[in-house]
């Protein structure tokens, strides 16, 4: 075999680098939401993020000549925007005003389990005994976390809000998948613009202040969440899905909470309640088991 043929047969390191970068970005977004909440009211901060991300993504679509959704696809994108960006991100932002960012990430890490259960409920996939067992174990881990964190003095309402955020975000994705096939860029752009005025209305109803982000500690979280969180990681993950199986790329959900917990400890000196770490480990192992039941990781296409 020639050297060129050997080189071609070896898997490229680029998808692994993209996977690591996506994990690092999405793992750090929980930290940056927490940092943003320290200097900006949560709904107002989210409103700014949605507005900037919407304009930037729309600009990219115009340059690349990607069409905006119409008809039934537009309706699906609107539903997606309401559940994904109003309920999901709104609840997550508010929840992180009360609980540590690392804890929020661990609770949010149940999304693949919730997706599996909800898709089964909608008749979109069959639920085999192996994955059902993994889901039950993961949810028992969530129960451990809920119990220990409440005993440690954390807000049960905030913990419930983050869990509800994971549920509504998953529902938004399912509603989008049930609609006609469309560009994910178009769906997100529509979602940003649909959600923004609703979130702004909630901000005014909550009597939040509306300062413009002028100081570095206001601008840095906002720009990071827009450029890296809403656009950069999204583009990288879409590229990764073109080279890896979806079930392999989905292991992002296992790595992200680990990164978020580490960053929360290092930057904001966050702590989990005694016993919560065991619950978090149960959740992550069960999630990995469920994803591995679909496909081995990592396995580039």
N, C-alpha and C positions, 0 to 999 in steps of 0.2 A: 504493500500500500504506500502510495506516495505521501510526502509530508503534507501536501495541500489537501489530500483526501482525509488524512488523519485530523487535520485542523478543522475540516468541515464536519467531521463526525462528532467532534467534541462540543458539548453544549455551551452556548454563549453565556458569559457572566453578566451580560447586560440586563436580562430579565430579573436576575437575583438582586442586582443593584437597584433596579426600579422597585422591586418588592420591598427592599429594605428602606428605600427613601419614602415610599408611601406609608409604611408602618411608622417611621419616625415623624413624618408630617402629621398624620392623623392622630398619632399618640400624643403629640405636643399640642394639638388644637384644644384639648381639654384644659391644659395648663393655661393657654392663651385666653380662653374664655374666662377662666378664673381671674387672670390678670386684668382683663377688660372690665369685669364686674367690680373690681376694686376702684376703678376711676370713672366708670360710666354706668348709668342705669341699664339694666339688662335688655329691656325691650328696645330702648333707643339705640343701644350698641348693635343689636341684631338688625334693626331697621337700616342702619348705615351700611352694615355688611351686605345685606341683600341688595340694596340700591347700587352700590359700587360693583358688586359681582355681576349683577344683571347687565349693567352697561358694558363692562369689560367682556363678558361672554358674548353679548350681542355683537360687539365690535369684531370679535374673533370670527363669529359666524358670517358676518357680512364679508369679511376679507376672504374667508374660505368658501363663500357662496353656499353655506349650509342653509336650507330652507327652514322657516319656522313652521311648527305644526299647524294643521288646519282640520276642521271638521271634528270627527270622532277622536282623532289624535290630540287635538287641542283640548277637548273636554277631559281626556285622560291626563294631560299635562297639568291642567288646572287643579284637578283632584289631587294629583301628586304634589303640587306646590302647596296646597292647603295642609295636607297631612305631614309632608316632609319638612316644610320650612316654617309654617305657622305653629302647628302643634308640637312637632318633634323638636325643632331647634328652640322654640319659645319655652317649652317645658325644661329643656336641658339648660338653657341660659339661666332661667329662674332657679332651677334646682341647685346650680352651682353657686348661687349666692348663699346657700345654707349648708351645703356639704362639700367635702374636699373633692378636688377635680379627679384624683385617682380613684376614689370610691365611685364617682359618677361614671368613669370609664369602665370599671369592672361591671357595674350594673348594666351599662349600655352594651357590654360584650355579649349579652344574651341574645342579641339581634339575630344571629344565624339560627338559634334554637326557635325563637319566635317565628321567624320566616318559615321554617320547616313546618311548624304546627299550623300556622295560618294558611299556608299554601295547601296543606292537606285538608283543612276545613273548607277551603274554596274549591276543592276537587281538582287542584292543579297538579298534585303529585300524590303518590301512595306513600303511606307511612309504615315502614317495615319495623318489626319488633326491636331490632338493634338500635335504630335511631330513636325510637320511642323511649327505650330504656335510657339512652344518653340524655334525652330531653328531661326525663324525670329526675335524673341525677343532677343535671345542671340547675333545675328549678329548686331542688333541695339545697343546693349551694347558695342560691339567692335567698332562700329562707333563713339559712344560717347567718348570712350577712345582715339581713334585715333585723333579725333578732338581736345580734350582737351590737350593731350600730345604734339601735334604739336604746338598748341598755347602757350604751356608752354616752348617751345624751344627744345623738344626732336627731334631726327633725324627721319624723316618719312621713310627714307630708312631702318633704323635699325628696326623700328616697322614693316614695311612690310616684312623684312627678317625673323623675328620671326613668323609672321603669315604664311609665306611661309614654314617655318620649320614645323609648325604644319600640314600644308597641305601635304607636302612630306612625313612626318613621317606616317601620316594616310594612304597615298597611298601605302607606303611600306608594312604596315600590311595587307592591302586589297589584294595586289599582292601575299603575302605569303599565305593568306587564300584561294585564288583562285587556288593555286597549290595543289599537293598531300599532304595528312596529313603527318606530320613529327614531330620529336622532336623539341621543341622550343629551347632546348639547342644547338642542332646541327645547327639550322637556325641562331642563334645568333653568334655561333663560326665562321661559314662560313662568316656571315655578317661582323664581326670584321676584319677578314683577307682580305676580298675583299676590304673593305673601306680603310684600313690603307695605302696602297701604293698610292691610289688616293689622300687621304688627305695630304700625305707627298709631293706629286707632287704639289699640290696647295700651300702648305707651301713654297716650293722653288720658285714657280712662283710669290708668293707675297713677295719674298726676306725677309722672316722672319729670325731672328736669331735662332740658334738651340742649346741653352745651355742645359746641362744635369741637371736634377733636383737634386741638392745637398743640398740646404738650406732647413730648416724646412718649410718655407712658400711656397716652391715649391713642396716638397714631400707630405705634409699633404693633400692639395687639390687633388693631383694626386691619392694617395693611397685611399683616401676616395671615390672618384668618381669611381675607379676601383672596390674596394672590396665591398663597401656598395651600390653604385649606380648601377653599371653594373652587379654585382653578387648577393650580399646579398638581396636587395629588389626584384630582379628577382626571386630568389629561394623562398622567403617568399610569393610573389604574386602568383607564380605557386602553392604553397602549399594551399594558401587561395582559389584559384579557384577550388580545389578539394573538398572544404567543403562549399563554398557559391555559390550562383548563380552568373553567370558572371555579370549580370546587377547590382547586389548588390555590388560586389567587385569594379565595375566601378566607384562607388562614390568616389574612391580615387581621381579622376579628379576634384572633387569639393573641397576636403579638401586641396589638395596640394598647390594651389595658395594662400590660406589663410595663410598657414604655411610659404610659401616663402615670402609673403609680410611682415609678422611679423618679420621673421629673417632678412630680408633686412633692415628694420627700426632699429632693435636692434643692429645689427652687423656693417652694413655699413652706417647707418644713411640715408637711402634712403627715398625719398618722392615721392608721386604721385601728378600729377598736380591737381589743384582744379577742381572738377567735375569728375575726373577719377574714384574716389572711387565709385561714384554712378553707373558709367558704369560697373565697376568690379562686383558690387553687382547684377546688372541686368544679367550679363553673368553667374554668379554662380547660381543664382536662376533659370534661364532658363535651364541651364544644369542639375540641380537637378530635375527639372520638367520633362525634357525629359527622364532622366534615371528612374525616378519613374514611368513614364508611362509604362515602361516595367516590372517593378517588385518593390515591396515594399522593403525598406531598413531599417535595415539589416535583412536578412532572411536566416540563415544558412541552408544548405541542410541537 
